[in-house]
Structure formats: structure tokens, C-alpha cells
Amino acid sequence: MKAAVFTVSTRAYKAKQESAAGAAVKRAVEQAGFEVKAGVLPEDKTVVEAVLRQLADTGSVQLILTVGSTGVLKKNCASDALTDAAERLLPGIPEAIRMYNIRYSKKVILDRSAAGIRNRTVMVNLPDSVKLAQGGIEYILSELLQAVEMLNV
């Protein structure tokens, strides 16, 4: 199975460097057996949405995870891009991640992460915090694997 992990941050994009949270998520997904490619995208809804659509439409990956740009600022576009790219939403995934992470920070109530499916690809937004992103992906990883397997039978 193949996955893509993208840090969504204009600052990281200009520096050509993934975030520490992105690196942690990549490691967790690799440990689950995925072949992972990682990258950095600017906080530009059009760009992020186009990348999500292209990867899902070509079937080149079965799982796409974005890290960062899920907050309340106008520039935080990852959730909007995923919502527009998805054919069907999976609201239970970000709800579960927020529920799991609330014990670490009440700020997760401001997180706008989304999750969905496009074709046979599962897409999930994660926050740009090592603790919250890593904890969140580890908490839901077995269910993500199940969803990916069911979609790609």
C-alpha cells in the first residue's frame, strides 16, 4: 500500500523542509507497512486541493495525510481543500482524533481537520503538532488500514 504525507505550511514550503509533525506521521505510517512519499505544500487551497485530487484520481496512493493548516486563521486551508476534494466525508475520524487529543490541549476544539474519501483513496488532515499529530495517527491507524483495505479489495 502507498501513502503520501504532506506538510501544509507556506513557511516550510519556502524552506523546502517538512515539519517535525510531518516527519513523525511519516514514520508512523511507514511502521504500519505503507510505502510513503512525503512533501511540503504551500498554504494555498487551490494547490492543496489539486494535489489531493490528482493523487486520488490516478490511484497512485491509497492514503493521503496532510499535516498543518487546520486552524482558524484565514490562511489555514487544508480542511477546506480536503472537504472540496472529497466525494464523501468521514466525520468520525477527525472527531475521534480531537476526542483523543483533548487530554493534551483544549485548543483542539479550534481544530478544523476533516477526513474523506475520493475514489479509493482515504484522506485525513492532522494538526501541526508532533504530539497531537503523532498521537492522533497512532490512535486511528488501525481503522485507517481497515478503510483502505475495504476500498481497495
C-alpha positions as CSV (number, residue, x, y, z in Angstrom):
1,M,0.0,0.0,0.0
2,K,1.1,3.5,-0.7
3,A,0.6,6.7,1.2
4,A,1.5,10.4,0.8
5,V,2.2,12.7,3.8
6,F,2.2,16.5,3.1
7,T,3.2,19.2,5.5
8,V,0.9,22.2,4.6
9,S,2.8,25.3,5.5
10,T,4.0,28.2,3.4
11,R,7.0,28.8,5.7
12,A,8.0,25.1,5.4
13,Y,7.4,25.2,1.7
14,K,9.7,28.2,1.2
15,A,12.3,26.4,3.3
16,K,11.7,23.1,1.5
17,Q,11.5,21.4,4.8
18,E,8.8,19.2,6.2
19,S,7.6,19.8,9.8
20,A,8.6,17.7,12.7
21,A,4.9,16.6,12.9
22,G,5.0,15.6,9.3
23,A,8.1,13.5,9.8
24,A,6.5,11.8,12.9
25,V,3.4,11.0,10.9
26,K,5.5,9.6,8.0
27,R,7.4,7.3,10.4
28,A,4.2,6.0,12.0
29,V,2.6,5.2,8.6
30,E,5.8,3.5,7.4
31,Q,5.9,1.4,10.5
32,A,2.3,0.3,9.6
33,G,3.7,-1.1,6.3
34,F,2.9,1.7,3.9
35,E,5.4,2.9,1.2
36,V,5.4,6.6,1.9
37,K,6.3,9.7,-0.1
38,A,6.4,13.0,1.7
39,G,6.3,16.6,0.6
40,V,5.6,20.1,1.5
41,L,2.8,22.3,0.1
42,P,2.1,26.0,0.5
43,E,-1.0,27.2,2.3
44,D,-2.9,27.7,-0.9
45,K,-6.3,25.9,-1.1
46,T,-6.2,25.6,-4.9
47,V,-2.8,23.9,-4.8
48,V,-3.6,21.6,-1.9
49,E,-6.9,20.6,-3.5
50,A,-5.3,19.9,-6.9
51,V,-2.7,17.7,-5.3
52,L,-5.3,15.7,-3.4
53,R,-7.5,15.3,-6.5
54,Q,-4.6,14.3,-8.7
55,L,-3.2,11.6,-6.4
56,A,-6.7,10.2,-5.7
57,D,-7.8,10.3,-9.3
58,T,-4.6,8.5,-10.6
59,G,-4.8,5.9,-7.8
60,S,-1.1,6.4,-7.1
61,V,-1.7,6.3,-3.3
62,Q,-4.4,4.8,-1.1
63,L,-3.9,7.1,1.8
64,I,-3.2,10.9,1.9
65,L,-2.4,12.6,5.2
66,T,-1.9,16.4,5.4
67,V,-0.2,17.9,8.5
68,G,-0.9,21.5,9.4
69,S,-3.1,24.4,8.2
70,T,-6.1,23.1,10.1
71,G,-6.7,26.1,12.4
72,V,-9.0,29.1,12.4
73,L,-6.8,31.6,10.5
74,K,-7.8,32.6,7.0
75,K,-4.6,31.0,5.6
76,N,-5.5,27.6,7.2
77,C,-6.8,25.9,4.1
78,A,-6.1,22.2,4.4
79,S,-9.5,21.3,5.8
80,D,-11.3,23.3,3.1
81,A,-9.2,21.7,0.3
82,L,-9.9,18.2,1.6
83,T,-13.6,18.9,2.0
84,D,-13.8,20.1,-1.6
85,A,-11.7,17.3,-3.0
86,A,-13.6,14.5,-1.2
87,E,-16.5,12.7,-2.7
88,R,-17.7,11.5,0.7
89,L,-16.7,12.8,4.2
90,L,-15.7,10.6,7.1
91,P,-16.5,13.0,10.1
92,G,-15.8,10.3,12.7
93,I,-12.1,10.3,12.0
94,P,-11.4,14.0,13.0
95,E,-13.9,13.7,15.8
96,A,-12.0,10.7,17.2
97,I,-8.7,12.4,16.9
98,R,-9.9,15.6,18.7
99,M,-11.5,13.4,21.4
100,Y,-8.3,11.6,21.9
101,N,-6.1,14.7,21.9
102,I,-8.3,16.9,24.2
103,R,-6.5,15.4,27.2
104,Y,-3.3,17.1,25.9
105,S,-4.7,20.5,24.9
106,K,-8.1,22.2,25.0
107,K,-7.0,24.0,21.9
108,V,-8.1,21.0,19.8
109,I,-11.6,22.4,20.0
110,L,-10.4,25.0,17.4
111,D,-9.1,22.4,15.0
112,R,-11.0,22.2,11.8
113,S,-9.5,18.9,10.5
114,A,-11.5,16.9,8.0
115,A,-11.4,13.4,6.5
116,G,-12.9,11.9,3.4
117,I,-12.7,9.5,0.5
118,R,-12.1,10.3,-3.1
119,N,-12.2,7.3,-5.5
120,R,-10.4,4.6,-3.5
121,T,-8.2,7.0,-1.5
122,V,-8.7,7.9,2.1
123,M,-7.7,11.5,3.0
124,V,-7.1,12.9,6.5
125,N,-6.0,16.2,7.9
126,L,-3.8,16.3,11.1
127,P,-2.7,19.2,13.2
128,D,0.9,20.5,13.0
129,S,1.9,19.5,16.5
130,V,4.2,16.5,16.9
131,K,2.3,15.3,20.0
132,L,-1.2,15.8,18.5
133,A,-0.4,14.6,15.0
134,Q,1.5,11.5,16.1
135,G,-0.9,10.6,18.9
136,G,-3.9,11.1,16.5
137,I,-2.5,9.0,13.7
138,E,-1.5,6.2,16.1
139,Y,-5.0,6.3,17.6
140,I,-6.8,5.9,14.3
141,L,-4.2,3.9,12.2
142,S,-5.8,0.5,12.5
143,E,-9.2,1.9,11.4
144,L,-7.5,3.8,8.5
145,L,-5.9,0.5,7.4
146,Q,-9.3,-1.2,7.5
147,A,-10.8,1.6,5.4
148,V,-8.0,1.5,2.9
149,E,-8.3,-2.3,2.6
150,M,-12.0,-2.3,2.2
151,L,-11.8,0.4,-0.6
152,N,-9.1,-1.5,-2.4
153,V,-10.3,-5.1,-2.4
